[in-house]
Amino acid sequence: MNTVVVSVGSNIEPEHNIRAARELVAELHELVGCSDFEQTEPLERPGQPEYLNGAFLVRTELSRKALRANLKAVEDQLGRVRNRDKYSARRIDLDIVVWNGRVVDDDYHTRDFVRRACVQLLPELENS
């Protein structure tokens, strides 16, 4: 069983889309916990609505590659539009940040709100 922290963000109907993502993720994986969510200013794109960001702690039998594909399918199901602008508005953004206690996404080190959510779910990460 793999223990994973998935970062979650949305700035298009965030409460609705985060709730829907949580339900879809919980249908296929064991949802162990959810961090607090915080509002953040959009990165690189002033004028967009604020984001709501947090994280889910899940346990899954899937491999990292299969879980990533599953999370992308959840994003698609919720209407995520993919384009070249990585800072465009998002219905939902789901990314694997911690895999079995190991940080696997640089956002953990570069975005304080991602780090806070991860540490809330896995306090042992605080010194990493």
BELHUMO-V899745 format. One record per residue. N is the residue number from 1. D_LAST is the distance of its C-alpha to the last C-alpha in Angstrom with 2 decimals. Layout:
# BELHUMO-V899745
N,D_LAST ; N,D_LAST
This chain:
# BELHUMO-V899745
1,22.37 ; 2,19.22 ; 3,16.76 ; 4,15.72 ; 5,14.48 ; 6,17.01 ; 7,16.95 ; 8,20.46 ; 9,22.46 ; 10,26.16 ; 11,28.60 ; 12,31.81 ; 13,32.90 ; 14,29.28 ; 15,30.13 ; 16,32.43 ; 17,30.26 ; 18,27.07 ; 19,29.27 ; 20,30.94 ; 21,27.72 ; 22,26.50 ; 23,29.89 ; 24,29.93 ; 25,26.49 ; 26,27.55 ; 27,30.76 ; 28,29.15 ; 29,25.93 ; 30,24.99 ; 31,23.52 ; 32,21.47 ; 33,20.50 ; 34,20.30 ; 35,18.23 ; 36,20.22 ; 37,21.41 ; 38,21.75 ; 39,24.09 ; 40,23.00 ; 41,25.25 ; 42,25.76 ; 43,24.00 ; 44,26.65 ; 45,29.47 ; 46,30.98 ; 47,33.68 ; 48,32.00 ; 49,31.39 ; 50,28.07 ; 51,25.43 ; 52,24.29 ; 53,20.63 ; 54,18.59 ; 55,17.38 ; 56,18.86 ; 57,17.50 ; 58,19.87 ; 59,20.93 ; 60,23.08 ; 61,25.09 ; 62,24.89 ; 63,23.26 ; 64,20.64 ; 65,23.54 ; 66,25.84 ; 67,23.47 ; 68,22.94 ; 69,26.75 ; 70,27.20 ; 71,25.03 ; 72,27.04 ; 73,30.18 ; 74,29.22 ; 75,28.73 ; 76,32.12 ; 77,33.76 ; 78,32.76 ; 79,34.30 ; 80,31.51 ; 81,33.20 ; 82,31.54 ; 83,32.45 ; 84,31.31 ; 85,30.14 ; 86,26.45 ; 87,26.71 ; 88,29.75 ; 89,30.12 ; 90,28.77 ; 91,30.13 ; 92,26.88 ; 93,23.75 ; 94,21.67 ; 95,18.72 ; 96,16.45 ; 97,12.82 ; 98,11.23 ; 99,13.46 ; 100,13.55 ; 101,9.94 ; 102,8.96 ; 103,8.21 ; 104,11.72 ; 105,12.64 ; 106,12.17 ; 107,13.17 ; 108,9.71 ; 109,9.13 ; 110,12.84 ; 111,14.00 ; 112,13.13 ; 113,15.15 ; 114,13.26 ; 115,9.89 ; 116,12.09 ; 117,13.81 ; 118,11.01 ; 119,9.60 ; 120,13.34 ; 121,13.92 ; 122,11.09 ; 123,10.18 ; 124,8.16 ; 125,5.26 ; 126,5.65 ; 127,3.80 ; 128,0.00
